């Protein structure tokens, strides 16, 4: 895609150092936050985004903005991109996906990188990125004083932004993991956030562990969703990986046991073999 022109340019904005972590009296030392990520369920999100808006977006109608990218250059000029940013991200798929095929959130297992199509970020730039995912907002900023001896690792930045975007996309799943009592009960029963149930199924499973009486039958329904077609949708991709290909006949035997209701045989076959393949002691 051709380079996108910014919506607005500012000729000069003084170099930003960061936000103080506490009061710093004149002539005293103190800590400042020069790089961070916050989301709209945190109080500090509004503290920081309001101050940044007053500097870079003060002449704009904030109510009409849901996404913005600010690139503050070494010459102190700033490029400001508002809404309609064309984002592209590198994802891990839960199933085989063809070019130009529509992708649903349930098809995404992981996101490890985000880039801004048509927008160049240089290694001496400072970045402020506010984005919306669902009904949540995320804010990332980097005010590090890049110069000849210290430069921004742009590729690492894209990976970092992918991590934060993924966090908001799967916020409900992360909330379960961060809720130690609920996650511990799930883990003790053998559940963990493996790829194929990430998203709505994992969140519903957590709801079950919060109120088992209200959601009777949910476990059975979740298990029944893994029929032959669904299992094939992700195991077909396994055989392209040597880790699984070498054990394909044994794994397929375990899957066949599962599909015919021989669950003990399935567990004995798959659990032992997959543990061995992953390098764990049997």
Secondary structure, DSSP 8 states (H G I E B T S, - for coil): ------SEEES-------EESS---TT----EE-EEEEETTSHHHHHHHHHHHHHHSTTS-GGG-S-EEEEE-TTS-EEEEES---EEEEEEESS---TT----GGGEEEEEEEEETT----TT-EEEEEEEETTEEEEEEE----BTTB---HHHHHHHHHHHHHHHHTHHHHHHHH-HHHHHHHHHTT----GGGTTHHHHHHHHHHH-TTTTTTHHHHHHHT--HHHHHHHHHHHTTSHHHHTTHHHHHHHHHHHHTT-HHHHHHHHHHHHHHHTT---
